[in-house]
Amino acid sequence: MSSKRGPQMLHRMYHWDPAGALEATRRLERVQANVILPGHGPALHMPVSEALKTLRG
């Protein structure tokens, strides 16, 4: 379990193609939302565009 807070990808062991998983997030770029409800962890109160910038470094 990571101690990092905020947007993050699951550990690489959960993806057979980690680069492809990150690339798939591009589908979310046009979503206009300010609350993200992930499958695990607390709700994120930030624009999707900002969360994606964090994921991509």
C-alpha positions, 0 to 999 in steps of 0.5 A: 500500500502506498503512503502517497496521497492524491491521484495515482495509478495502481501498482505495476503488478496490476497491469500487464501493460502499464504504459497502455494503462496510463495512455488509456487515461487520455480518454478522460481528458474531456470530462468536465468534473471536479469530483472523482470517485475512485474504486479505492480510496477517498473522493478527490475534489479536483478537476479531472484535468489536474488529476491526469497531470498528476498521474503523468508527472 
